[in-house]
Amino acid sequence: MNQDPNRIVRLVPLWAGGIAGTLLMLNRVLTPELTDSQARSDAVGVILTAVLILTGLLWQQVQPRQPDSITLEGEAGFELSPNLPEQLQTELAWASHLLLTNTVTRSIVVYYQGKVLLRRGILAPKAEVTPGVILDRVLTKQKAIYLVDTKVYPGRIEFDYLPANTQGIICQPLGSQGVMILGANTPRSYTKQDEVWIEGIADKLANSLDLAFSVPKIID
């Protein structure tokens, strides 16, 4: 599991306040005769110590921990349809590599014109894609759907071609004929910037797929 990267930072005010308070107390106990200036300094120190401790306590609540990632169930693999043009195979391989290495994506499935063209990352035993309600809606509306935490979505059962414990899913349309399905190992992990970037890659793939699969018009 991933540890919270800000955990130590959030503890700094608590530790600093605790140490400062302890030193103030020791200084007061060990001082045989208290002067007016020292009393004023101690008062300021107590206030600063209280502020540090309060800040640390607030940071524990205001700054939420990032959800922990898990290990997806499945085997790592890379399956690419051999019937695709070489240039399209290269582009699909390039796009999937970028997504796997630059986002929280751990599984990728490219589904186009009723066929699975690519599976990469952590793969589930089932390779066939049977569109359900969510995928049909993406194809019809041509708008992405992001399941931020699959545990709270009953419709997740249609994604049986992804690892069973996939935590988050993005269904990104590839024009009107296909969908790119991305599975993550952490819930609520895709940022808005990730979504915009994924959409841009999908638009580029959709254009290439449309050119590769379009039927040439016969001119009389």
C-alpha positions in Angstrom: 0.0 0.0 0.0 1.1 3.6 -0.6 1.9 5.6 2.5 0.5 9.1 2.8 3.3 11.4 1.4 2.2 14.3 3.7 2.0 12.3 6.9 5.3 13.5 8.3 4.7 17.1 7.3 1.3 17.1 9.1 3.0 15.9 12.3 5.7 18.6 12.3 3.5 21.3 14.1 2.4 18.7 16.7 6.0 17.7 17.5 7.3 21.3 17.4 4.6 22.4 19.8 5.1 19.5 22.1 8.8 20.0 22.3 8.5 23.8 22.8 5.9 23.3 25.6 8.2 20.9 27.4 11.2 23.2 27.1 9.1 26.1 28.5 8.0 24.1 31.4 11.6 22.9 32.2 12.9 26.5 31.9 10.2 27.7 34.3 11.0 24.9 36.9 14.7 25.4 36.7 14.6 29.2 37.0 15.1 30.1 40.7 13.8 33.7 40.3 11.3 34.7 37.7 11.7 38.2 36.2 9.0 40.2 34.6 10.7 40.0 31.2 10.9 36.2 31.4 7.2 36.0 32.5 6.3 37.9 29.3 8.5 35.7 27.2 6.9 32.6 28.7 3.5 33.9 27.9 4.4 34.5 24.3 6.0 31.0 24.1 2.8 29.4 25.6 0.7 31.1 22.9 3.0 30.1 20.1 3.1 26.5 21.4 -0.7 26.4 21.6 -0.9 27.7 18.0 1.5 25.0 16.7 -0.4 22.2 18.4 -3.7 23.5 17.2 -2.4 23.8 13.7 -1.2 20.2 13.8 -4.5 18.9 15.0 -6.4 20.8 12.3 -4.0 19.5 9.6 -4.9 16.0 10.7 -8.5 16.7 9.9 -8.5 19.2 7.0 -5.9 17.5 4.9 -7.3 14.0 4.1 -5.1 11.1 3.5 -4.9 9.8 0.0 -6.6 6.5 -0.5 -4.3 3.5 -0.4 -3.5 1.6 -3.6 -3.9 -2.2 -3.9 -2.4 -4.9 -6.0 -4.8 -5.8 -8.8 -5.7 -9.5 -9.3 -4.5 -10.8 -12.6 -1.4 -11.3 -14.7 0.6 -8.6 -16.4 0.3 -8.9 -20.2 0.1 -7.1 -23.5 -2.3 -8.4 -26.2 -2.7 -6.6 -29.5 -4.8 -7.6 -32.4 -2.4 -8.9 -35.1 -4.8 -7.9 -37.9 -4.3 -4.2 -37.4 -2.1 -2.1 -39.7 1.5 -1.8 -38.4 1.2 2.0 -37.9 -2.0 1.6 -35.9 -0.4 -1.2 -33.8 2.5 1.2 -33.0 0.1 4.0 -32.1 -2.0 1.8 -29.8 1.2 0.5 -28.1 2.5 4.1 -27.7 -0.8 5.4 -26.2 -1.2 2.6 -23.8 2.4 2.9 -22.6 1.9 6.6 -21.9 -1.2 5.9 -19.9 0.3 3.1 -17.9 3.4 5.0 -17.0 2.0 8.5 -16.4 -1.3 7.9 -14.7 -2.7 5.5 -12.0 -4.0 3.3 -14.8 -3.0 -0.4 -14.4 -5.3 -2.0 -17.0 -6.3 -0.9 -20.5 -8.8 -2.3 -22.9 -9.5 -0.8 -26.3 -12.9 -1.9 -27.8 -13.8 -0.9 -31.3 -16.5 -1.9 -33.7 -17.4 -4.9 -31.5 -13.8 -6.2 -31.2 -11.1 -6.0 -28.6 -8.1 -4.4 -30.3 -5.8 -4.1 -27.3 -5.5 -5.4 -23.7 -2.5 -4.2 -21.7 -1.4 -4.0 -18.0 -2.9 -6.3 -15.4 -5.3 -8.6 -17.3 -8.3 -10.5 -16.1 -8.9 -14.1 -17.3 -11.8 -13.0 -19.5 -10.8 -11.2 -22.7 -14.2 -10.7 -24.4 -16.1 -7.4 -23.9 -19.8 -7.6 -23.6 -21.2 -4.0 -23.5 -23.5 -3.3 -20.6 -25.6 -0.3 -19.6 -22.6 1.9 -18.9 -20.6 1.1 -22.0 -23.8 1.4 -24.2 -24.3 4.9 -22.7 -20.8 5.9 -23.5 -21.2 4.8 -27.1 -24.5 6.5 -27.4 -23.8 9.8 -25.7 -20.1 9.9 -26.7 -19.2 11.2 -23.2 -16.8 9.7 -20.8 -18.0 8.1 -17.6 -15.7 7.9 -14.5 -16.5 5.4 -11.8 -14.5 7.0 -9.0 -14.9 4.1 -6.6 -16.2 0.9 -8.1 -17.4 -0.4 -4.7 -20.3 2.0 -4.7 -21.4 1.3 -8.3 -23.6 -1.8 -8.9 -22.9 -1.4 -12.6 -19.3 -2.4 -12.0 -20.3 -6.1 -12.6 -20.4 -5.4 -16.4 -16.6 -4.9 -16.3 -15.8 -8.5 -15.7 -13.0 -8.2 -18.3 -11.0 -6.0 -15.9 -9.3 -7.3 -12.7 -12.0 -8.2 -10.1 -10.7 -5.7 -7.5 -10.3 -2.7 -9.9 -10.8 0.4 -7.8 -11.6 3.1 -10.4 -12.7 2.9 -14.0 -12.8 5.5 -16.8 -14.7 4.7 -20.0 -13.5 7.1 -22.7 -15.3 7.1 -26.0 -13.3 6.6 -29.2 -15.7 8.4 -31.5 -19.0 6.7 -31.9 -17.7 3.2 -32.6 -15.4 2.4 -29.7 -14.4 2.9 -26.1 -11.1 2.9 -24.2 -11.6 1.4 -20.7 -9.0 2.3 -18.1 -8.8 0.5 -14.7 -7.0 2.0 -11.7 -5.7 0.3 -8.5 -6.7 3.3 -6.3 -10.2 4.9 -5.9 -10.7 8.6 -6.5 -7.3 8.8 -8.1 -7.7 10.4 -11.6 -7.4 14.2 -11.5 -9.1 16.6 -13.8 -5.8 17.0 -15.6 -5.6 13.3 -16.1 -9.1 13.2 -17.5 -8.3 16.0 -20.0 -5.1 14.2 -21.0 -6.9 10.9 -21.4 -9.5 12.6 -23.6 -6.8 14.1 -25.8 -5.2 10.7 -26.3 -8.5 9.1 -27.0 -9.4 11.7 -29.7 -6.1 11.0 -31.4 -6.7 7.2 -31.3 -10.3 7.7 -32.5 -9.1 9.6 -35.6 -6.5 6.9 -36.4 -9.0 4.1 -35.9 -11.6 5.8 -38.1 -9.1 6.2 -40.9 -7.9 2.6 -40.6 -11.4 1.0 -40.4 -13.3 3.4 -42.8 -14.5 1.8 -46.0 -13.2 3.7 -49.1 -15.9 5.2 -51.2 -16.2 4.0 -54.7 -16.3 6.8 -57.2 -18.3 6.0 -60.4 
